[in-house]
């Protein structure tokens, strides 16, 4: 598992990417899917997840739908029509950032 400080700035793009690939997901489902995809290397805690989801909802990027599962209420998150532009912007920026990190952390090339 990666250090929390290392993954902290990547959580919003990860969450938006997950939600852009499915019609709707609930919080625990998002954490489990990320854990599964990354073989447990990225573990999003509820304490990190829900403030991000609420912020994105307040910004109009996500909307929620409550469904009753037995006696419990489950809140599903969906990217809004307006939110899809933000998802594209954030995922493109993250891809560019990853490419930049690769430049920094790749072994130096020998100059001939």
ABEGO torsion letter per residue (X at the ends): XBBAAAAAAAAAAAAAAAAAABABBBAAAAAAAAAAAAGGABBBBAAAAAAAAAAAAAAGABBBBBBBBEABBBBBBBBBAAAAAAAAAAAAAAAAAAAAAAAAABBBBBBX
